[in-house]
């Protein structure tokens, strides 16, 4: 960490009182921090821990969308760019974003960096596509339009992800509830029947014994199950993060029978939405394709977009370059051909986005409708098994008491 320069107006922690340190921990915004400038080497341990949690905090897509939209409104109203950033840094509730804004302002004022250059220092906060779009807006002088485009695109991405999450929330919740109920029955209810039956010298029904065996296994080997589960998840995430694993997983997602059409339509929405935004904001075609490829989360689609970029740079028409990629939905090159002929690529892509958003919404509702009967069947089977495991011993005990009477 660099020591403070003469131009740094920030106070050092070592000069502060304990009360001031306590206030900084309770209210972090009361302390101005500029990364690389503020001297925090002699901070108390608790303050350093608090700063660590802040410095590695998450800035959500919703917060960034609000940030870009607010920045656009302030700049359009005549507020200076760095002054607008300073105001947003003071206003935001996200301490991490507030400190990033303060550092960006410092870099622009004292180090002569552009907005995009200062943003690029924080890849965990601002994505590559956002930095490149800002850079293009600075070159073309359309920074306000670019800010609006990024804010709009982030909001569209949020809405699409919310649609998918809401559709999957119900089955996921039911699945977790079944697992929790099964664990409670096996660990706390069924074992009591074993004690009771042992006292009367009677055997448990086979289904109860099966659950008892599972219960005993969980009780004695829970650490092994937990270790294998965590290890399996970590291994899967490590494999998925590797280039080969990510490619294989993304290809599997695109070709999975039940959700293949839904995933394909979601990818089409993302391509149309992002590409139309980039074109409308004045980003050059080749650069727009480069940014589009970086935005796409699916590596198969991203590689296809990069191939299209190379072909466009060689002079191949846009719609032909898209048509040559089998991973891209065939409707996109058809729409792009119309857009090239009419000179309104962004408009036709926006219409395509609207159409496919309705299809995705309908498919998600159909998927939920299809999953509900399956969930009912699974819940029914689980309830029957648990009921039999609990009720059969009770009936058997009644017979035992009747015989003894």
Phi, psi and omega per residue, in radians:
X1 nan 2.225 3.133
X2 -1.246 2.544 3.069
X3 -1.323 2.802 -3.077
X4 -1.158 2.469 3.090
X5 -1.546 3.034 -3.132
X6 -1.167 -0.462 -3.113
X7 -1.460 -0.086 -3.088
X8 -1.356 2.080 -3.099
X9 -1.522 0.072 -2.977
X10 -1.490 2.497 3.112
X11 -1.366 2.610 3.080
X12 -1.480 2.579 -3.112
X13 -1.142 -0.632 -3.049
X14 -1.141 -0.307 3.105
X15 -1.556 -0.129 -3.074
X16 -1.513 2.823 3.077
X17 -1.534 2.963 3.099
X18 -1.097 -0.586 3.120
X19 -1.130 -0.670 3.135
X20 -1.173 -0.714 3.095
X21 -1.079 -0.746 3.113
X22 -1.082 -0.687 3.115
X23 -1.154 -0.683 3.137
X24 -1.134 -0.592 3.117
X25 -1.265 -0.735 -3.138
X26 -1.257 -0.652 -3.100
X27 -2.301 1.440 -3.057
X28 -1.028 -0.466 -3.114
X29 -1.228 -0.279 3.116
X30 -1.276 -0.190 3.127
X31 -1.949 2.175 3.131
X32 -1.483 2.116 -3.138
X33 -2.135 2.232 3.037
X34 -2.065 2.067 -3.078
X35 -1.091 2.290 -3.138
X36 1.490 -0.114 -3.113
X37 -2.106 -0.852 -3.130
X38 -1.169 2.220 -3.140
X39 -1.440 1.934 -3.121
X40 -2.070 0.287 -3.062
X41 -1.194 -0.506 -3.101
X42 -1.831 0.333 3.139
X43 -1.143 2.578 3.013
X44 -1.048 2.736 -3.045
X45 -1.023 -0.814 -3.099
X46 -1.103 -0.652 3.127
X47 -1.193 -0.634 3.116
X48 -1.189 -0.672 3.076
X49 -1.115 -0.754 3.122
X50 -1.089 -0.738 3.108
X51 -1.142 -0.642 3.118
X52 -1.075 -0.771 3.118
X53 -1.099 -0.644 3.131
X54 -1.254 -0.810 -3.043
X55 -1.157 -0.385 3.099
X56 -1.932 0.342 3.100
X57 -1.274 2.878 -3.081
X58 -1.706 2.431 2.998
X59 -1.912 1.961 -3.036
X60 -1.286 2.836 3.109
X61 -1.094 -0.602 3.127
X62 -1.147 -0.744 3.118
X63 -1.128 -0.671 3.108
X64 -1.200 -0.658 3.101
X65 -1.069 -0.763 3.089
X66 -1.113 -0.703 -3.135
X67 -1.059 -0.887 -3.116
X68 -1.126 -0.731 -3.117
X69 -1.155 -0.731 3.122
X70 -1.164 -0.682 3.119
X71 -1.098 -0.714 3.103
X72 -1.081 -0.785 -3.109
X73 -1.124 -0.716 -3.139
X74 -1.167 -0.750 3.141
X75 -1.146 -0.721 3.122
X76 -1.123 -0.503 -3.126
X77 -1.461 0.037 3.047
X78 1.772 0.032 3.113
X79 -1.297 2.405 3.103
X80 -1.038 2.634 -3.016
X81 -1.065 -0.885 -3.116
X82 -1.190 -0.583 3.090
X83 -1.148 -0.673 3.092
X84 -1.119 -0.731 3.103
X85 -1.110 -0.695 3.136
X86 -1.122 -0.715 3.127
X87 -1.135 -0.731 3.139
X88 -1.180 -0.650 3.093
X89 -1.100 -0.655 3.120
X90 -1.288 -0.481 -3.025
X91 -1.525 -0.592 -3.028
X92 -1.156 2.583 3.109
X93 -1.488 -0.307 3.141
X94 -1.399 1.931 -3.052
X95 -1.130 -0.651 3.109
X96 -1.043 -0.846 3.137
X97 -1.124 -0.638 3.122
X98 -1.081 -0.773 3.140
X99 -1.202 -0.641 3.094
X100 -1.101 -0.751 3.121
X101 -1.084 -0.736 3.133
X102 -1.096 -0.701 3.138
X103 -1.205 -0.690 3.099
X104 -1.074 -0.771 3.107
X105 -1.056 -0.756 3.129
X106 -1.083 -0.782 -3.141
X107 -1.112 -0.651 -3.136
X108 -1.266 -0.668 -3.087
X109 -1.401 -0.711 -3.005
X110 -1.788 -0.497 -3.084
X111 -1.885 -0.010 3.078
X112 1.189 0.394 -3.138
X113 -1.458 2.646 3.033
X114 -1.379 2.955 -3.135
X115 -1.051 -0.787 -3.117
X116 -1.143 -0.666 3.114
X117 -1.138 -0.735 3.129
X118 -1.190 -0.627 3.106
X119 -1.143 -0.651 -3.036
X120 -1.061 -0.309 3.132
X121 -1.264 -0.180 -3.048
X122 -2.204 1.235 -3.107
X123 -1.145 -0.370 3.113
X124 -1.346 -0.286 3.140
X125 -1.808 -0.861 -3.113
X126 -1.947 2.185 3.140
X127 -1.237 2.833 3.125
X128 -1.013 -0.720 -3.114
X129 -1.093 -0.679 3.129
X130 -1.139 -0.761 3.140
X131 -1.096 -0.747 -3.116
X132 -1.210 -0.623 3.080
X133 -1.151 -0.732 3.093
X134 -1.085 -0.741 3.124
X135 -1.062 -0.744 3.102
X136 -1.133 -0.678 3.110
X137 -1.139 -0.617 3.087
X138 -1.178 -0.672 -3.142
X139 -1.206 -0.701 -3.081
X140 -1.538 -0.137 -3.119
X141 1.324 0.332 -3.121
X142 -2.012 0.822 -3.055
X143 -1.123 -0.647 -3.141
X144 -1.123 -0.764 3.111
X145 -1.122 -0.642 3.119
X146 -1.157 -0.749 3.098
X147 -1.049 -0.749 3.112
X148 -1.116 -0.715 -3.132
X149 -1.110 -0.747 -3.137
X150 -1.145 -0.769 3.136
X151 -1.067 -0.764 3.133
X152 -1.100 -0.760 -3.107
X153 -1.157 -0.715 3.103
X154 -1.085 -0.702 3.133
X155 -1.158 -0.676 3.089
X156 -1.118 -0.714 3.119
X157 -1.118 -0.704 3.111
X158 -1.082 -0.800 -3.117
X159 -1.086 -0.718 3.138
X160 -1.145 -0.764 3.131
X161 -1.143 -0.629 3.100
X162 -1.135 -0.677 3.092
X163 -1.026 -0.822 -3.119
X164 -1.157 -0.773 -3.122
X165 -1.113 -0.735 3.140
X166 -1.112 -0.623 3.133
X167 -1.192 -0.570 -3.091
X168 -1.624 -0.184 -3.055
X169 -1.117 -0.758 -3.083
X170 -1.099 -0.950 3.131
X171 -1.087 -0.615 3.132
X172 -1.141 -0.751 3.133
X173 -1.096 -0.757 3.138
X174 -1.123 -0.724 3.132
X175 -1.062 -0.774 3.116
X176 -1.130 -0.693 -3.141
X177 -1.101 -0.684 3.112
X178 -1.111 -0.770 -3.133
X179 -1.105 -0.777 -3.135
X180 -1.106 -0.760 3.140
X181 -1.098 -0.727 3.134
X182 -1.107 -0.725 3.133
X183 -1.124 -0.735 3.132
X184 -1.093 -0.783 -3.134
X185 -1.097 -0.786 -3.063
X186 -1.238 -0.594 -3.043
X187 -1.584 -0.491 -2.995
X188 -2.105 -0.456 -3.050
X189 -1.757 -0.960 -3.073
X190 -1.053 -0.725 3.141
X191 -0.993 -0.512 3.137
X192 -1.144 -0.591 3.110
X193 -1.170 -0.600 3.135
X194 -1.115 -0.765 3.117
X195 -1.077 -0.752 -3.122
X196 -1.141 -0.759 -3.114
X197 -1.222 -0.594 3.093
X198 -1.089 -0.613 -3.141
X199 -1.170 -0.585 -3.115
X200 -1.647 -0.014 3.098
X201 1.203 0.501 3.140
X202 -1.943 2.688 3.124
X203 -1.540 2.534 3.057
X204 -1.327 2.645 3.023
X205 -1.053 2.741 -3.056
X206 -1.069 -0.647 -3.091
X207 -1.218 -0.589 3.087
X208 -1.238 -0.672 3.073
X209 -1.070 -0.661 3.123
X210 -1.087 -0.790 3.112
X211 -1.182 -0.625 3.104
X212 -1.129 -0.693 3.089
X213 -1.088 -0.728 3.091
X214 -1.125 -0.710 3.125
X215 -1.095 -0.777 3.133
X216 -1.102 -0.685 3.130
X217 -1.107 -0.760 3.125
X218 -1.110 -0.719 -3.089
X219 -1.162 -0.644 -3.055
X220 -1.607 -0.462 -3.042
X221 -2.179 0.512 -3.134
X222 -1.070 -0.606 -3.125
X223 -1.140 -0.653 3.117
X224 -1.203 -0.720 3.121
X225 -1.104 -0.776 3.139
X226 -1.113 -0.738 3.141
X227 -1.108 -0.790 3.130
X228 -1.127 -0.684 -3.141
X229 -1.139 -0.877 3.140
X230 -1.109 -0.748 3.116
X231 -1.085 -0.720 3.115
X232 -1.111 -0.734 3.121
X233 -1.118 -0.776 -3.136
X234 -1.133 -0.701 3.113
X235 -1.135 -0.718 3.125
X236 -1.120 -0.757 3.132
X237 -1.141 -0.671 3.098
X238 -1.132 -0.767 3.103
X239 -1.114 -0.739 -3.128
X240 -1.162 -0.495 3.140
X241 -1.374 -0.358 3.122
X242 -1.267 2.665 -3.135
X243 -0.982 -0.757 -3.126
X244 -1.193 -0.755 -3.139
X245 -1.142 -0.748 3.134
X246 -1.098 -0.718 3.133
X247 -1.115 -0.786 -3.139
X248 -1.134 -0.724 -3.135
X249 -1.176 -0.779 3.132
X250 -1.095 -0.658 3.090
X251 -1.156 -0.671 3.117
X252 -1.125 -0.714 3.132
X253 -1.085 -0.710 -3.110
X254 -1.223 -0.402 -3.069
X255 -1.954 0.128 -3.137
X256 -1.175 2.177 -2.956
X257 -0.942 -0.893 -2.999
X258 -1.223 -0.677 -3.034
X259 -1.893 0.159 -3.057
X260 -1.024 -0.841 -3.102
X261 -1.148 -0.686 3.133
X262 -1.116 -0.815 3.134
X263 -1.087 -0.713 3.129
X264 -1.087 -0.727 3.134
X265 -1.213 -0.631 3.084
X266 -1.116 -0.734 3.100
X267 -1.105 -0.676 3.112
X268 -1.113 -0.725 3.096
X269 -1.059 -0.767 -3.111
X270 -1.153 -0.718 3.119
X271 -1.120 -0.859 -3.105
X272 -1.113 -0.747 -3.097
X273 -1.135 -0.897 -3.098
X274 -1.187 -0.721 -3.097
X275 -1.173 -0.721 3.113
X276 -1.127 -0.671 3.109
X277 -1.116 -0.769 3.138
X278 -1.117 -0.760 -3.131
X279 -1.178 -0.691 -3.126
X280 -1.188 -0.481 -3.128
X281 -1.482 0.057 3.052
X282 1.493 0.242 3.106
X283 -1.267 2.324 3.118
X284 -0.976 2.624 -2.998
X285 -0.970 -0.914 -3.090
X286 -1.077 -0.737 3.131
X287 -1.191 -0.618 3.103
X288 -1.098 -0.698 3.101
X289 -1.157 -0.686 3.105
X290 -1.074 -0.816 3.123
X291 -1.129 -0.706 3.135
X292 -1.035 -0.750 3.111
X293 -1.090 -0.626 3.137
X294 -1.308 -0.452 3.135
X295 -1.287 -0.670 -3.043
X296 -1.113 2.226 -3.098
X297 -1.393 -0.507 3.131
X298 -1.388 2.114 -3.041
X299 -1.154 -0.535 3.117
X300 -1.135 -0.803 3.108
X301 -1.166 -0.719 -3.137
X302 -1.072 -0.779 3.114
X303 -1.112 -0.640 3.093
X304 -1.105 -0.717 3.119
X305 -1.131 -0.712 3.113
X306 -1.120 -0.647 3.064
X307 -1.116 -0.686 3.111
X308 -1.111 -0.717 3.114
X309 -1.013 -0.805 -3.132
X310 -1.075 -0.696 -3.138
X311 -1.199 -0.674 3.128
X312 -1.152 -0.676 3.104
X313 -1.110 -0.453 3.118
X314 -1.493 -0.019 3.080
X315 1.763 0.040 3.116
X316 -1.285 2.363 3.121
X317 -0.987 2.602 -3.034
X318 -1.028 -0.830 -3.076
X319 -1.163 -0.569 3.098
X320 -1.219 -0.663 3.111
X321 -1.123 -0.697 3.093
X322 -1.186 -0.706 -3.101
X323 -1.123 -0.452 -3.092
X324 -1.378 -0.116 -3.116
X325 -1.808 1.950 -3.100
X326 -1.162 -0.372 -3.136
X327 -1.290 -0.288 -3.123
X328 -1.618 2.375 3.111
X329 -1.012 2.392 -3.056
X330 -1.141 -0.323 -3.124
X331 -1.248 -0.471 -3.091
X332 -1.132 -0.871 3.108
X333 -1.100 -0.550 3.089
X334 -1.127 -0.774 3.124
X335 -1.175 -0.694 -3.139
X336 -1.141 -0.594 3.099
X337 -1.094 -0.705 3.080
X338 -1.136 -0.740 -3.133
X339 -1.122 -0.651 3.113
X340 -1.171 -0.659 -3.128
X341 -1.244 -0.624 -3.102
X342 -1.616 -0.186 -3.121
X343 1.276 0.439 -3.118
X344 -2.389 1.104 -3.109
X345 -1.070 -0.753 -3.094
X346 -1.110 -0.635 -3.120
X347 -1.196 -0.783 -3.118
X348 -1.200 -0.585 3.096
X349 -1.192 -0.627 3.096
X350 -1.121 -0.712 3.098
X351 -1.149 -0.693 3.090
X352 -1.107 -0.709 3.112
X353 -1.056 -0.795 3.136
X354 -1.059 -0.766 -3.127
X355 -1.109 -0.804 -3.086
X356 -1.297 -0.457 3.042
X357 -1.095 -0.698 3.093
X358 -1.142 -0.686 3.112
X359 -1.142 -0.730 3.113
X360 -1.093 -0.744 3.122
X361 -1.062 -0.764 3.122
X362 -1.151 -0.709 3.134
X363 -1.153 -0.658 3.104
X364 -1.142 -0.690 3.097
X365 -1.155 -0.715 3.105
X366 -1.132 -0.684 3.132
X367 -1.116 -0.720 3.090
X368 -1.099 -0.727 3.113
X369 -1.107 -0.636 3.121
X370 -1.260 -0.630 -3.097
X371 -1.270 -0.590 -3.060
X372 -0.981 -0.837 3.095
X373 -1.077 -0.647 3.110
X374 -1.117 -0.686 3.114
X375 -1.128 -0.720 3.134
X376 -1.069 -0.733 3.123
X377 -1.111 -0.809 -3.136
X378 -1.098 -0.795 3.121
X379 -1.091 -0.722 3.130
X380 -1.057 -0.791 3.124
X381 -1.095 -0.763 3.136
X382 -1.098 -0.727 3.140
X383 -1.145 -0.748 -3.141
X384 -1.081 -0.779 -3.137
X385 -1.085 -0.816 -3.128
X386 -1.165 -0.687 -3.139
X387 -1.131 -0.739 3.113
X388 -1.140 -0.721 -3.133
X389 -1.114 -0.510 -3.115
X390 -1.624 -0.747 -3.035
X391 -1.346 -0.643 -3.129
X392 -1.028 -0.757 3.063
X393 -1.081 -0.605 3.122
X394 -1.136 -0.801 3.108
X395 -1.089 -0.670 -3.137
X396 -1.163 -0.652 3.083
X397 -1.153 -0.664 3.111
X398 -1.074 -0.756 3.113
X399 -1.120 -0.685 3.137
X400 -1.120 -0.755 3.106
X401 -1.131 -0.664 3.133
X402 -1.136 -0.720 3.123
X403 -1.148 -0.665 3.123
X404 -1.203 -0.573 3.105
X405 -1.210 nan nan
